[in-house]
Amino acid sequence: MRKLESTCSTLSLPTLPPKNNGCRAYGGNYAFTSVDAQGRSYAKIDCTTKAQIG
């Protein structure tokens, strides 16, 4: 009988950015460029820096 060797290789896939990469600001000194499902205006902002992103 032959001895079988198993080899495993780890496949590294590229990391995709998240689809929702920010937070919403409903108040403050932002340009409100988006509207939510309830009709409220909001600004898309970065969660960490609070800078407007959209």
N, C-alpha and C positions, 0 to 999 in steps of 0.2 A: 504494500500500500504506500501511496505517496502522501507525504505530509503537506497539508495546505497552509499557505501563509496568507494571513489577512493583512491588508494594508488599508489604512484609513487616511484620507487627506481632508483637511479642513478647508472648506470653500469659504472664501471671504467675499461677501457681497458688498457693493457700495451702499453707504448709508444715505437714505433719502431724507431730505428735510421734511419736517412735519407739515401737514397741510395747513393747520392753524398755528401760525408761528407768532402770535401776538395776543394782546389783550384789547379790551374795549374801554374807552373813556366816554362817559355820557355827560361829563361836565368838565370844566376847566378851560384853559386857554388853547384849544385845539380847533382846527378846521374840521367840522363834522361832515365827512364826505360819504358816509355809509348810512343805511337805514336798516334796522333789524326787522324781524318778522312782526313786531307789534307797532311798527311805524315810527319808532324813536330814532333820532339821529345820533350817531356816535362816530368817534374817531378811532382808527386802528392804531394801537401804540405797542411798542416793545415792552414786554412785562418787566424787564430788568431796568432799562434805562429810562423808561417812560417817554421816549422820543416817538413822535408820530412816524408811522411807517407806511401809511396808505391814505 
